[in-house]
Structure formats: C-alpha cells, structure tokens
Amino acid sequence: MTGYDTAGSIQNTYAAANSEFGTNPNFWIRYFTPSPAADLFNDDALAESQGAWDSGGPYVGCISAPRQSRLSGSAAEGQADAQAFAAAMLAAYHAVGPIQLPANGRLYCWLDQEYSTSLSSNYWNAWASYLANYDFAGLGTFPLYPCLYCNPNAPYPSCSTIAKAHGINAPAAIWSSEPEPCGDLSGPSVWDPQECTTVPTKLWQFGEQGVCNYSANVDLDLGGPGFTTAHYCFYVQSRP
Amino acid sequence: MRSRRREKAVRSLGPSSPGGDGFRLNRREVLAGSIGAGALVALPDMGIGGLSGFRPGKSSQATLRYVFLYGTPGPEPGGSLVATTFPASPAAPPPAPIPVAVNLAAAPVLSPNQAVTALSTVDMVPGGAKITLTLLDATSATVAQQGSVTVPGVPADANVLVTPVFAPGSAIVSLVLAITMPAGKRMVRKADPGSGSLATQWSTTWVSHHALAYFDQRSGAITGPFHLSGEPSLALTTAAANSSDLVLWTTREPQADDPADLRAHATRSRVSVFPLGSGTARLSVSAPSPWPGGEPVITLPSGDVARMVRGRQVQVCSARTGEVTELGIPAFGQVRAKPSAVTMQARSDGTVFMTKPGAGVAVIADPAEEFRTTARIQFPLPATPLGAPWTKAVLSPAGDTCYVLGPATTGGLSAYDVASGKMAGSYSDGSQYAGLYQLPSGALLAVRPENPRLAFFSAGLSPLGTADTNLDVSAVY
C-alpha cells in the first residue's frame, strides 16, 4: 500500500500528485506542530481533511519535525515537543467532525529524525513516554504509539538510541528514508528498506521528491508486508 | 554504518599545503574549570583579519574567540557542550576536547553581540527546582557570570524547560520557564504494538505552566520566579526581547472536555508583552497560527519581533500593540515535499539574513521595507538540507559573500558573491558537511558526521585544519 507524505497542504498538493502518478494515494502523512518549517495539518485541519477526502486517500498519518538540534537535547525538550504534537493532533480531531481514530486503536505518531541529526536517549524517552501515556480526547484508550522516521544506516545515534528504549518507550515502528529507488505509486518490486536491528521497519520512503525529480510536492511511501499503513492513520470517513 | 579511516585529529595546513593560506594557528589554553558534570567543547576562533586578504604571520591573539559545540557525545544520554584548541604547529599533538557541561536543560543561546553564551541547567533540590543560568565568556571560555533561582513546589519528577532570552540594548536576560508537573497517575491497559496483547502499565498525566525570571548582568541578581496564569499551557513558547520588553507567545493546551464553542478559540496562541523584570503582562492578545514550535525569531531594530513561520513567511509582532503582520518572502514561497532547515539572523545594518537550504536559497531582506528582498542567492541543494545543524549557509562579516554547503553531488563548500548572486569559488575534497558556521574572525567552520568532524576554512575556502571531537555536533555557538 503506497501513499504520499508532504510538507505542503493536502488540498494544494493532491491534484498535481494524482495527475503525475495517475492514481490516488492510499494515505497521506502530514506534519503537525512542532514542525517549524512546514505547513501544518493542524493549522487548517478542515481544509486538509477535505483535501484528503477529495484526493481519494482519506487517511492521514501524523509526523512531527521539530528543529533538529532539539533531538540531541533534554527530557524537558522531548516532553515539550511531544506535548505540542499530541495537542495538535487533538486540536485537529476536535476541528473535523468526520475524522476518526484508527479502528484498531493505534495511531502511529512519527518523529522526524533527519540524516545528520543525533537522537539522545533523554529526548526520545521523554517524547515517546508522553505520547504513549496520552489519554487522547479522554477516551481512556491511549491510542498514540511513538514511532521513528530515520535513516537507519546513518552514522548518527538513532537505532542505537531506540535500542536502549524499553516498554512503551520503544518505538512501535521505523519509517526508513533509505534507500530511494524511486518509481511511482505502484512501488518498488522488492521490499528492501534499511532496518534497525531492534524495531521493525513498517514504512519505507522509497521515492523522495528532490532525489527522484518528482514535479508534485510529495514523497512516495510504501507499507511493509502485512502492514496496512492506512490502518494506523486518522480516517476521514466522509467529506467534512 | 559508513566507516572512514580515522585521520590525524588536528592538522594545520602550512604554506606548503595546497591551497593553504600560510596561516599559523596559536594554541591557547581553554578552560580553567568546568560546568556541571560533563562536556562542553570550545574551539578558539582564528583571528585571521582580512580573510581573503589574509597575510601570513599576522597575530591571531587580538580577535581570538572561542566557539562552543553543542551535541550528543556517544555514551552520554543528552545534550552536551565541549571545547578544544588548535595545536601550536602542525607537529604539535592534537588538543584534547575539554568537557564543560552535559545534560543541559536546553540548547545554549548566544548573545546578540556574540560576547557570551548562555547555558541553563536544572537541579532538583529539596522543596523545588534550582535553575542556574551560566554565561560563558567567549574570549576566555570561562564562566563570566552565574545566577540561580529556586522554584519552590516543583516535584522531583517534573520537567523544567528553560529558555534564556537576551535583550539587545539591555543587561537583563529573561528566563522563560516551562514547568511540567505530574497531575495524576493511574493504571491503564494498552496493546503491545508487536504482539497485540494487552499490558498493564502506569500512566501519568502532565500539566504545564510558565514562569518568568530575570537575570541582571550588572548586579548578578535574579528576580522571580513570577508564575503566569493560563494553566494548562503547552510548554513550547516563542520568546524575544527588546531593550524594554519581553514578547512571549504561549498556547493554551486543548483539553479533551473543551466545549465545542471553546475549541475554535482554544487553538489560538496568545502573544503577551512583559516589561523586563515584571511578571505582569502589559498586554496580551490573540495571535495567528502557527503555535510556537521552534520557529526562528529575532528582535528588529525597531524593537518589534519577527518570527519566520512555515519556512516561507515572516510574522512581525509589534511590541507596542501585539499586533501581528504577516509578510511573504517571495524567494521562500516554493513548497516542497520535505521541510527545510530555516534560519534568520539580524545584521548590524538592520537587515536580516535568511536561509532556506531545502529550496537552495538565501536572501537579505530589509525589515524597514516590509522585508523587501535586497539580495538573493540561489545555490544547489546540499545533501542534508533539514538535518542538524540547521545552519547550512552563512554570510561573511562584511556581507559581501555568502558561503553555503556544496551540492549533494560534490559536497565541500561554495562561495557566492552577494551583489551578483554568482558563484565566486568552491572547494571540495568529497567531504559532505552537514553544517556551516561563520566565525567572528571570518574563518569558516564546517561540521560532518565522522572524525575529523570539524574542518576550518579561510574566507577564500582554503583548508586551515581539522579537529576531532566526540560530539555529534548539532549546533555551534
């Protein structure tokens, strides 16, 4: 199952993307606060959700891309970033009537760790713990699952950091940014993302706009065998 | 994992070196002491005078300044800062990095005049949290001033996020404290992501509020803390100060049981203006999105505050009224699939230097003319336009040359003439650097993932030497 991620708004992106790739995505992954250099889903969740519905891919996954030096930082920084991320997702959930949590009760929440960024244990553990313990919308179901987007083979602490995390602090999944064989929404013929040793890679960014010369403002992502990415995203069940 | 041959830790390239400037580095002793329990590496800047017009043999003593490296050392769990020096000669032994601080409460902050770097640490003491602000002198890499304040009633398992805010034209350093305390604990059942089986665990709920404190560099005294209303708030804030006021963005934390009519308003941030030294805002108004989330922010010569949002717009907040005006930066208008690192730096002539390496562009804009672009430099995208460090393009002290990380295909560094926008030079030995810093002397510091992690270049892009550090460098001060 393939889909898009983008730092632009869905409503301003989907038409060009669907035109370029000739089909609809199965899901979107969008940026939430704190992501200081992106258009934020929670800034206009209604229009974004309308865009997701209109795109034919009414599932929205959630990622946060804080200022990257913060990922080397303290527990206080990790907790503050996770708090804002959770609040942004809640605000979007409140703002859009037909947006639903995943039926399986697991909303994967991705932290964006870029290639040259170091992830400290203090930051990760506080970030992950806050999300995993967040009583989303007072439902009592604790549906947020911390996950990590990273380049597993980068010479910076990422896999080694999460390998030291235990229990609810361990990420539920890795979204690997490498390699990038490119291609279209049919995806690569072989599932071959880079992996951390302790946490399975469930999602693979196999096509990055800049590397693959896509015109549309999207990267292309593929869920792993047996993993249906859309089932771990917000679901827009009708046009808002 | 990639592996490379470990090179000599520190190397000074003398007159015989290809492309060398004949520059001879002087060794200085670095730190007389240390702060905290760990590592802060300070590097001496190199006083090489006129840069491209550099003459060998010129003394570097007059303008020597240390540079602090912030990042994560391998075995350490959190943000740290370390210091090292250059050898007296190419034959001299490499300097050992000197630990200064680990487990900092937040990233350091450099003063507007680059004279001091502020570090904040938090120690839980009986009855509260002790917040310590340390100002490191850049010329000696030693503690210039230090002050502490204890916030009573903060439990040991709370988190305190400290943001020091320098005020141009004032001796007051504001401390914005975000205090996040446990509000409840209960047993919950949650599905394991691997097996799907339900596991029982303790779950803690947290509530944040803010407090202000003020450090006076003249007296060394701290006033406060002044606890602010508005709980529950998000811990993240945006803050900047002018010579009289602290301008602070805060956001109420949305609650699960917010009534529908409140939800729309609850998602708005507020901008409040506090007279320096005061815990009472003289105004507080609703602010347009986005919520505070690490956006670059600077104080303008007018005293107003500018923050770059969404990587393509600037919001100018009037310190007098709190009114926010949003202005587009045309060169940054293109949206891409990935966000880009963005930086914004106030210049001494009143203009602002802004970079967006993910779009391959840097501009100089004039805030006095609604951020009209006065110069634009276009460059190929570097290999890591979003990862740390976020500084990928810098301006020379004279403002006539823009240095950027080289293209993803070749690495190295490139220089562009600001007036014409044309490339003026480049250097590459194939190294892919992740961050680039302009040192006050005019030399350049580039950082990369593996040792030697630090590479120094002249203004003419001639290699000056390299140095090792155990830090994965995420920022330089």
Interface residues (C-beta under 8 A of the other chain):
Chain A: Y4 D5 T6 A7 G8 N12 T13 Y31 T33 P34 S35 P36 A37 A38 D39 L40 N42 D43 A65 P66 R67 Q68 S69 R70 L71 S72 G73 S74 A75 A76 E77 Q79 A80 D81 Q83 A84 A87 A88 L90 A91 H94 A95 G105 R106 D112 E114 Y115 S116 T117 S118 L119 S120 S121 N122 Y123 A126 Y130 A132 N133 D135 F136 A137 G138 L139 G140 F142 Y145 N153 A154 P155 Y156 P157 G167 I168 A172 A173 E208 Q209 G210 Y214 A216 N217 V218 D219
Chain B: M1 R2 Y70 G71 T72 G74 E76 P77 G78 G79 N103 L104 A105 A106 A107 V122 N159 V160 L161 V162 A178 T180 V188 K190 A191 P193 G194 Q201 S203 T204 T205 W206 S208 L234 A235 L236 T251 E253 P254 A256 D257 D258 R263 A264 A266 T267 S289 P290 W291 P292 G293 G294 E295 P296 M308 V309 R310 G311 V335 R336 A337 K338 P339 S340 A341 V342 K356 G358 L381 A383 T384 L386 G387 A388 P389 W390 A434 G435 P449 E450 D472 S474 A475
